[in-house]
Amino acid sequence: MQNGLVTPSSDRNKNPLLVRYNTFVTTKLPELLTRGVEQIVPDATGLFALMEQKKIRVYLGIDPSGNLLTLGHSVVLRKLQQFAAAGHEVILLIGNGTVRIGDPTGRDSTRPELTDEVIQENFKNWKQQASKILDFDKISIRYNGDWLDKLTYQDIVKLLAKTTIQQMVERDMFQERIKNELPIFGHEIIYPLLQGYDSVVMDVDLELGGSDQLFNMLMGRTLQKSYNNREKWVLTTPIINGTDGRKMSKSYGNFVALTEEPTEMYGKLMRIADEQIIQYFTLLTDVAAEEISEMERAMQAGENPMGFKQQLAKTIVTQYHTQALANMAADYFHTTVQQKSASEVDPTITVSSCKLSVLSLASECLPNESKNNLRRLITQGGTAIYAPDEQKITDPQQMLDTTNISAIRIGKRNYFRINHD
């Protein structure tokens, strides 16, 4: 594999048309097939050749099991919109049929079953948020329940005959369950087959999805060959990390929502690691690749990343709000965090001791909050002190020299100025 793209097989190199592409187009692939792309199966050059011949049919499937979209979700949504903007036939597939089963991807347990009413409400909220990225005038919406609900007993048996149990349980999460002696249910085994059947019914050229969906998407590739006797490509997008360096996830609380308020969105983006700046610019913005490369070279040469991180935060806030609100968010962050001068409405806490634990200082700021809740908030990284730079604290018992502290943040928005006797 090279540059995140799957190298063409020797069989494909025998195709005269693809030989021409394989010899020199690898370095000339359009940004559509390189930027924000982790892998293309079976190859990028073959897909490019097809796109040169015709407008392709591409789809992204979503299971509306949740109702909050994050910047992590935006990576694949942006790629889908790019195909729509390029004039290709784009389908957004709502998995109202598969969501009733539940994909165990990344989980060690099954998902709860959802009712049709919950599914519809989730998609309504999903579409409202996704419209910040997707132009639904250029995207067709389909529901896989329209065909999955009509499958007969014979259809299901025929579908099951396309693979083996051994192939299905090769998935990492199933292997983890086997290792931990946890159950794998029959309906979970059939999920990838039903998702793959979507490719057959819609007769697509390409499926998009996050890299964690590769197994399911490859099943669609297998079934497309078996049923329709033709190729289907798979394009995966990277999984990004959140504000704490772990995979962006709502369960971790390290996400940035598409509907985040401007000041909150800006502040969260300023908390990402310096090492994530280039990835965020590349995957989450339309800033030119050449400009991003210049930023990377500058930081490697020793330039302070802070300015680039500020530019990133302002760029993303502008995308989802407005330039004016992004400027206001930047000013707010500069005033309350970088200059350590909390606004007049922020309370001042007077401390008499110059040595306090983080938990004790947090308790003085929020006397009505239980120590258990404060302890949990601190260990989860929800507290920071300014002495003089922002320092995230995760040990409730860590001792602080309060004479060096000008302010403390507890939670998302609770800022307290520190006054010393």
Stockholm file with secondary structure:
# STOCKHOLM 1.0

chainA/1-421         MQNGLVTPSSDRNKNPLLVRYNTFVTTKLPELLTRGVEQIVPDATGLFALMEQKKIRVYLGIDPSGNLLTLGHSVVLRKLQQFAAAGHEVILLIGNGTVRIGDPTGRDSTRPELTDEVIQENFKNWKQQASKILDFDKISIRYNGDWLDKLTYQDIVKLLAKTTIQQMVERDMFQERIKNELPIFGHEIIYPLLQGYDSVVMDVDLELGGSDQLFNMLMGRTLQKSYNNREKWVLTTPIINGTDGRKMSKSYGNFVALTEEPTEMYGKLMRIADEQIIQYFTLLTDVAAEEISEMERAMQAGENPMGFKQQLAKTIVTQYHTQALANMAADYFHTTVQQKSASEVDPTITVSSCKLSVLSLASECLPNESKNNLRRLITQGGTAIYAPDEQKITDPQQMLDTTNISAIRIGKRNYFRINHD
#=GR chainA/1-421 SS CBTTBCCCCHHHHTSHHHHHHHHHGGGSCCGGGTTTCSEEESCHHHHHHHHHHSCCEEEEEECCCCCCCBHHHHHHHHHHHHHHHTTCEEEEEECTTGGGTCCCTTCSSCCCCCCHHHHHHHHHHHHHHHTTTCCGGGEEEEETHHHHTTCCHHHHHHHHTTSCHHHHTTSHHHHHHHHTTCCCCHHHHHHHHHHHHHHHHHTCSEEEEEGGGHHHHHHHHHHHHHHHCSCCEEEEECCCBCTTSSBCCTTTTCCCBTTCCHHHHHHHHTTSCGGGHHHHHHHHCCCCHHHHHHHHHHHHTTCCTHHHHHHHHHHHHHHHSCHHHHHHHHHHHIIIIISCCCCTTSCEEEECCSEEEHHHHHHHHCTTSCHHHHHHHHHTTCEEEESSSEEEECCTTCEEEGGGCCEEEETTTEEEEEEEC
#=GC SS_cons         CBTTBCCCCHHHHTSHHHHHHHHHGGGSCCGGGTTTCSEEESCHHHHHHHHHHSCCEEEEEECCCCCCCBHHHHHHHHHHHHHHHTTCEEEEEECTTGGGTCCCTTCSSCCCCCCHHHHHHHHHHHHHHHTTTCCGGGEEEEETHHHHTTCCHHHHHHHHTTSCHHHHTTSHHHHHHHHTTCCCCHHHHHHHHHHHHHHHHHTCSEEEEEGGGHHHHHHHHHHHHHHHCSCCEEEEECCCBCTTSSBCCTTTTCCCBTTCCHHHHHHHHTTSCGGGHHHHHHHHCCCCHHHHHHHHHHHHTTCCTHHHHHHHHHHHHHHHSCHHHHHHHHHHHIIIIISCCCCTTSCEEEECCSEEEHHHHHHHHCTTSCHHHHHHHHHTTCEEEESSSEEEECCTTCEEEGGGCCEEEETTTEEEEEEEC
//
